[in-house]
Amino acid sequence: MRVAIAGAGNVGRSIARELLANDHRVLLIDRDPGAIKPDSVPGAEWLLADACEVDSLEEARIDRCDVAIAATGDDKVNLVHSLLAKTEFAVPRTVARVNHPSNEWMFDEVWGVDVAVSTPRLMCALVEEAVTVGDLVRLFSFRGGRTNLVEMRLPADSPIVGRRVGDLAFAGEAVLVAVIRDGVASSPQTDAALEGEDELLFVVNPDAEMELAEYLAPGVHRERVANEDDVDVDPER
């Protein structure tokens, strides 16, 4: 794949190195001359330009990219870059970094964002995952929050422990995508039985998260996660 990355800071360069290691072609774009460090990411293409300008993106031939990643430290830049990549250049997939949680609700299809990655949310999820058994942890959202990737460490007393995956009907048409047992991830097998302490990863509609959590671990006290319609949000914060 050919991938364009807006933002050649530490985050953008780290992403570029990982993609290059997996044999993808990478273009790093940044308007700061001090960020252009070709020796730091051998094998990448570099462009000194404003990733929010149409002329710059034409020069980058972003229309030939399979993925556009907005990885700057400025949410406004990430939103504008994603919008231009999607609407003006028809890039098939856009991924945007969310720096401030209060802005997360804007990173959706309206702004051309296919996948929003919130570092604060991921860090919080990792902390919760490390200490919580029986509660559902949201890892990140696809398509502006209409589908989420969630995880639960299954309690030993869950009613589904010992049952075959093929016999289970998960709430909200949730899809079990992986089972992690003893640190080893595997795809769910129809005839396999679940065990206590299994880590289950699901793709699920956010409206069904509470129902899914109750199905997996009934009786655990939970509070519904608020969304942008529940609280006042200042997009400039």
Phi, psi and chi 1 to 4 in degrees:
 res  aa     phi    psi   chi1   chi2   chi3   chi4
   1 MET       -  153.4  -68.6 -168.5  -56.7      -
   2 ARG  -104.2  127.2 -174.0  168.8 -170.3  -96.7
   3 VAL  -126.0  130.7 -178.3      -      -      -
   4 ALA  -102.6  134.6      -      -      -      -
   5 ILE  -121.5  117.1  -57.7  175.4      -      -
   6 ALA   -87.1  117.4      -      -      -      -
   7 GLY   109.3  108.2      -      -      -      -
   8 ALA  -106.3   31.7      -      -      -      -
   9 GLY   -78.9 -162.2      -      -      -      -
  10 ASN   -59.5  -41.4  -69.3  -29.9      -      -
  11 VAL   -66.4  -49.7  172.9      -      -      -
  12 GLY   -61.5  -41.6      -      -      -      -
  13 ARG   -68.1  -36.7  -66.8 -161.9  -58.7  -90.0
  14 SER   -64.5  -42.4  -65.2      -      -      -
  15 ILE   -62.3  -43.3  -64.3  170.1      -      -
  16 ALA   -60.1  -43.0      -      -      -      -
  17 ARG   -62.3  -42.0  -67.8 -171.9 -167.6  101.0
  18 GLU   -64.5  -41.8  -69.3  -68.7  -29.8      -
  19 LEU   -67.4  -40.9  -69.5  170.8      -      -
  20 LEU   -64.0  -37.0  -72.4  166.6      -      -
  21 ALA   -64.7  -21.4      -      -      -      -
  22 ASN  -103.7   22.5  -72.9  -75.3      -      -
  23 ASP    68.4   28.6  -62.0  -37.4      -      -
  24 HIS   -96.7  156.4  -61.1  -64.0      -      -
  25 ARG   -92.6  134.7  -67.9  177.1  -64.9  156.2
  26 VAL  -129.3  136.2  176.2      -      -      -
  27 LEU  -120.0  123.7  168.7   65.5      -      -
  28 LEU  -101.2  130.8  -77.3  157.3      -      -
  29 ILE  -121.1  130.4  -52.1  170.0      -      -
  30 ASP  -154.9  144.4 -154.1  -63.7      -      -
  31 ARG   -90.8   -7.8   66.4  179.4 -178.3  179.4
  32 ASP   -91.8  115.9  179.0    8.0      -      -
  33 PRO   -56.7  -30.3  -23.9   34.1      -      -
  34 GLY   -69.8  -16.4      -      -      -      -
  35 ALA   -88.5  -13.0      -      -      -      -
  36 ILE   -81.5   99.7  -54.6  -60.2      -      -
  37 LYS  -131.6   77.6  -58.4  175.4 -179.1  178.0
  38 PRO   -55.7  -32.7  -25.6   35.2      -      -
  39 ASP   -68.2  -20.1  -67.7  -18.9      -      -
  40 SER   -77.6  -22.9   65.1      -      -      -
  41 VAL  -136.0   77.7 -170.4      -      -      -
  42 PRO   -60.2  136.6  -21.5   32.9      -      -
  43 GLY    99.6  -15.6      -      -      -      -
  44 ALA   -87.5  153.3      -      -      -      -
  45 GLU   -87.5  152.0  -59.5  174.1   51.7      -
  46 TRP  -130.5  143.7  -66.0   76.3      -      -
  47 LEU  -141.4  122.3  178.7   63.5      -      -
  48 LEU   -85.7  103.1  176.5   61.9      -      -
  49 ALA  -166.9  165.9      -      -      -      -
  50 ASP   -88.8  115.1 -171.2  -23.4      -      -
  51 ALA   -70.4   -2.4      -      -      -      -
  52 CYS  -105.0    8.1  -67.1      -      -      -
  53 GLU  -107.0  133.2  -65.3  -72.1  -17.2      -
  54 VAL   -60.3  -42.0  171.5      -      -      -
  55 ASP   -61.3  -38.5  -70.2  -15.1      -      -
  56 SER   -66.0  -40.7  -62.5      -      -      -
  57 LEU   -71.1  -30.7  -62.2 -179.4      -      -
  58 GLU   -65.7  -41.7  -71.6  178.8  -14.6      -
  59 GLU   -62.4  -35.5 -179.3 -177.6   -4.6      -
  60 ALA   -76.0   -9.2      -      -      -      -
  61 ARG    53.4   47.1  -61.8  -49.9  -54.8  -93.4
  62 ILE   -67.0  -17.9 -162.0  170.8      -      -
  63 ASP   -65.8  -16.7   57.4  -50.1      -      -
  64 ARG   -93.3    2.0  -64.9 -175.3  176.9  179.7
  65 CYS   -87.0  147.6  -70.2      -      -      -
  66 ASP   -86.6  -29.3  -59.3  -71.3      -      -
  67 VAL  -141.2  139.5 -178.1      -      -      -
  68 ALA  -118.1  124.6      -      -      -      -
  69 ILE  -112.2  125.5  -60.1  174.9      -      -
  70 ALA  -100.7  105.3      -      -      -      -
  71 ALA  -121.8   24.1      -      -      -      -
  72 THR   -79.2  172.8   79.7      -      -      -
  73 GLY   -89.1    8.6      -      -      -      -
  74 ASP  -117.4  115.7 -172.4  -35.4      -      -
  75 ASP   -62.5  -36.1  -76.2  -13.6      -      -
  76 LYS   -63.8  -41.8  -66.1 -172.9  -68.8  -65.4
  77 VAL   -63.9  -43.0  170.3      -      -      -
  78 ASN   -63.3  -38.5  -67.9  -17.0      -      -
  79 LEU   -68.1  -45.7  -74.7  169.6      -      -
  80 VAL   -65.3  -42.4  171.7      -      -      -
  81 HIS   -61.7  -44.3  175.3   74.8      -      -
  82 SER   -62.7  -42.8  -62.4      -      -      -
  83 LEU   -62.5  -44.8 -178.1   63.5      -      -
  84 LEU   -66.6  -42.9  -70.0  175.6      -      -
  85 ALA   -60.0  -40.9      -      -      -      -
  86 LYS   -78.7  -47.7 -179.7   63.0   70.6  174.7
  87 THR   -87.2  -34.9   60.5      -      -      -
  88 GLU   -92.4  -27.7  -62.7  -64.0  -36.8      -
  89 PHE  -123.5    2.2  -63.0   93.2      -      -
  90 ALA    53.3   40.5      -      -      -      -
  91 VAL   -66.0  129.1  176.2      -      -      -
  92 PRO   -60.4  -35.4  -24.3   34.0      -      -
  93 ARG  -140.4  131.8 -172.2  169.2 -178.2   81.3
  94 THR  -121.8  138.9   58.0      -      -      -
  95 VAL  -127.7  130.0  179.6      -      -      -
  96 ALA  -127.5  137.4      -      -      -      -
  97 ARG   -82.4  131.7  172.0 -172.2  176.3 -171.5
  98 VAL  -104.1  118.7 -176.2      -      -      -
  99 ASN   -90.5  -35.9  -64.6  -81.6      -      -
 100 HIS  -118.2  119.9  -59.5  -72.6      -      -
 101 PRO   -53.6  -30.5  -26.1   35.3      -      -
 102 SER   -68.0  -15.7   60.7      -      -      -
 103 ASN   -96.8   -2.8  -65.1  -28.5      -      -
 104 GLU   -59.0  -34.2 -170.8  172.6   -5.3      -
 105 TRP   -64.3  -20.3   62.8  -86.5      -      -
 106 MET   -82.1  -16.4  -67.7 -172.3  -69.4      -
 107 PHE   -83.3   77.0  -75.3   71.3      -      -
 108 ASP  -138.4 -169.4   59.4   13.8      -      -
 109 GLU   -65.7  -22.5   70.4  -79.7   -2.6      -
 110 VAL   -61.8  -35.3  174.6      -      -      -
 111 TRP   -98.0   12.9  -79.3   93.4      -      -
 112 GLY    78.7   15.8      -      -      -      -
 113 VAL   -95.1  120.9  177.7      -      -      -
 114 ASP   -84.1  -43.7  -68.4  -34.8      -      -
 115 VAL  -133.1  125.0  178.6      -      -      -
 116 ALA  -104.9  130.8      -      -      -      -
 117 VAL  -116.4  112.2 -179.3      -      -      -
 118 SER  -102.4  110.3  172.1      -      -      -
 119 THR   -60.2  -45.6  -59.0      -      -      -
 120 PRO   -59.0  -40.2  -25.6   35.8      -      -
 121 ARG   -66.5  -42.2  179.5 -178.0  -68.1  -79.1
 122 LEU   -63.5  -41.2  -74.7  173.0      -      -
 123 MET   -64.4  -42.4  -67.1 -178.4   68.6      -
 124 CYS   -63.0  -41.3  179.8      -      -      -
 125 ALA   -63.4  -39.7      -      -      -      -
 126 LEU   -66.0  -37.8  -71.1  171.0      -      -
 127 VAL   -64.9  -47.0  170.4      -      -      -
 128 GLU   -63.0  -41.1  -69.2  178.1  -17.8      -
 129 GLU   -62.9  -32.3 -173.5  -87.3  -24.0      -
 130 ALA   -74.1  -25.1      -      -      -      -
 131 VAL  -116.9   -9.2  -60.0      -      -      -
 132 THR  -111.1  130.5  -55.3      -      -      -
 133 VAL  -117.7  130.9  174.3      -      -      -
 134 GLY    90.0    5.2      -      -      -      -
 135 ASP  -118.7  148.6 -154.4   -3.1      -      -
 136 LEU   -86.8  129.2 -153.0   64.8      -      -
 137 VAL  -112.9  123.3  177.7      -      -      -
 138 ARG   -84.2  121.6 -176.2 -176.9  -61.3  171.8
 139 LEU   -88.1  -51.7  -61.3  179.6      -      -
 140 PHE  -165.7  171.7   62.3   86.1      -      -
 141 SER  -113.3  144.3  -60.3      -      -      -
 142 PHE  -104.3  151.1  -59.9   93.3      -      -
 143 ARG    49.2   51.3  -65.4  -76.6 -178.6 -178.9
 144 GLY    65.0   27.2      -      -      -      -
 145 GLY    96.3    2.1      -      -      -      -
 146 ARG   -78.9  -17.7  -69.6 -174.2  -66.5  176.8
 147 THR  -143.4  134.7  -54.2      -      -      -
 148 ASN  -121.3  152.6  -66.2  -27.4      -      -
 149 LEU   -98.9  121.1  178.0   67.9      -      -
 150 VAL  -127.2  162.1  -59.7      -      -      -
 151 GLU  -139.0  147.3  178.3 -175.4   11.7      -
 152 MET  -141.7  137.4  175.6 -176.8  -75.8      -
 153 ARG   -89.0  115.4 -172.8 -176.8  -62.3  -88.0
 154 LEU   -70.7  124.6 -159.3   61.5      -      -
 155 PRO   -65.7  151.5  -15.0   27.8      -      -
 156 ALA   -63.3  -26.2      -      -      -      -
 157 ASP   -98.4   14.3   60.3   -6.6      -      -
 158 SER   -62.6  141.1  168.4      -      -      -
 159 PRO   -66.9  -13.4   21.3  -32.2      -      -
 160 ILE   -95.9   -2.5   69.5  170.3      -      -
 161 VAL   -63.6  131.0  167.4      -      -      -
 162 GLY    90.3   -9.7      -      -      -      -
 163 ARG   -91.7  151.8  -63.9 -178.6   60.1 -172.9
 164 ARG   -73.1  140.2  -64.5  169.9   61.9 -105.9
 165 VAL   -57.4  -39.1  170.7      -      -      -
 166 GLY   -66.6  -16.0      -      -      -      -
 167 ASP   -93.2   -3.2  -65.2  -25.9      -      -
 168 LEU   -95.3  142.6  -59.5  173.8      -      -
 169 ALA  -118.2   96.2      -      -      -      -
 170 PHE   -74.0  143.3  -62.0  112.9      -      -
 171 ALA   -62.4  147.0      -      -      -      -
 172 GLY    61.2   26.9      -      -      -      -
 173 GLU    55.9   32.6  -62.1 -175.9   -9.3      -
 174 ALA   -62.2  144.0      -      -      -      -
 175 VAL  -110.5  120.6  177.6      -      -      -
 176 LEU   -78.4  116.6  178.1   62.1      -      -
 177 VAL  -104.9  -20.2  -64.8      -      -      -
 178 ALA  -161.7  150.5      -      -      -      -
 179 VAL  -123.5  124.8  177.5      -      -      -
 180 ILE  -107.9  119.1  -57.0  174.7      -      -
 181 ARG  -129.9  124.9 -177.8  176.4  -62.7  164.1
 182 ASP    55.2   36.7  -61.5  -34.3      -      -
 183 GLY    80.9    1.5      -      -      -      -
 184 VAL  -111.5  124.2  178.6      -      -      -
 185 ALA   -90.4  141.7      -      -      -      -
 186 SER  -147.1  155.8   61.9      -      -      -
 187 SER   -73.6  144.8   57.9      -      -      -
 188 PRO   -67.0  131.0   22.3  -31.8      -      -
 189 GLN  -103.3  136.9  -57.7  -62.3  -44.6      -
 190 THR   -55.0  -39.7  -58.1      -      -      -
 191 ASP   -89.3   -3.6  -67.2  -28.5      -      -
 192 ALA   -79.2  142.6      -      -      -      -
 193 ALA   -96.9  143.8      -      -      -      -
 194 LEU   -83.3  150.9  -63.8  175.0      -      -
 195 GLU  -124.2  155.5  -61.6  179.6    4.1      -
 196 GLY   -60.1  142.5      -      -      -      -
 197 GLU    79.0    0.3  -61.3  -63.3  -38.3      -
 198 ASP   -63.2  141.4  -78.9   -8.3      -      -
 199 GLU   -99.1  119.9  -64.8  178.2   52.7      -
 200 LEU  -107.8  130.4  -50.9 -179.6      -      -
 201 LEU  -109.9  128.0  -88.1   67.8      -      -
 202 PHE  -124.5  150.8  -68.0   89.9      -      -
 203 VAL  -105.1  125.1  173.2      -      -      -
 204 VAL  -150.9  150.6   62.5      -      -      -
 205 ASN   -68.6  135.0 -175.0  -65.7      -      -
 206 PRO   -57.5  -28.2   16.1  -29.5      -      -
 207 ASP   -68.0  -18.9  -67.1  -23.3      -      -
 208 ALA  -102.8    3.9      -      -      -      -
 209 GLU   -61.0  -45.8  -74.2 -177.6   -2.0      -
 210 MET   -65.4  -39.6  -67.9  -68.9  -73.4      -
 211 GLU   -65.5  -40.6 -174.1 -178.7   -5.7      -
 212 LEU   -64.3  -43.3  175.2   62.5      -      -
 213 ALA   -61.2  -40.2      -      -      -      -
 214 GLU   -68.7  -33.6 -174.3   63.8   20.2      -
 215 TYR   -67.4  -41.0  177.0   77.6      -      -
 216 LEU   -77.4  -38.1  -60.8  172.4      -      -
 217 ALA  -144.0   78.0      -      -      -      -
 218 PRO   -65.8  148.3   22.9  -32.6      -      -
 219 GLY    91.9   -8.3      -      -      -      -
 220 VAL   -81.6  129.7  176.2      -      -      -
 221 HIS   -69.8  129.0  174.4   71.9      -      -
 222 ARG  -138.3  155.5  -57.3  178.9  178.5   91.1
 223 GLU  -119.0  138.9  -66.7 -176.6    2.7      -
 224 ARG   -64.7  138.8 -176.9  174.3   65.0   87.1
 225 VAL   -72.2  128.9  177.3      -      -      -
 226 ALA   -73.0  154.8      -      -      -      -
 227 ASN  -126.5 -174.2   57.4   40.6      -      -
 228 GLU   -66.4  -18.4   64.0  -90.6   23.4      -
 229 ASP   -81.3  -10.6  -63.5  -37.0      -      -
 230 ASP   -95.8  -21.5  -58.0  -36.6      -      -
 231 VAL  -133.5  160.4  -65.4      -      -      -
 232 ASP   -79.6  128.1  -67.6  -31.1      -      -
 233 VAL  -119.5  130.3  178.2      -      -      -
 234 ASP  -101.6  106.8  179.7   -0.7      -      -
 235 PRO   -66.0  -13.6   24.4  -33.8      -      -
 236 GLU   -89.8   -6.4  -64.0  -61.1  -36.8      -
 237 ARG   -73.7      -  -72.7  178.1   60.0 -168.7
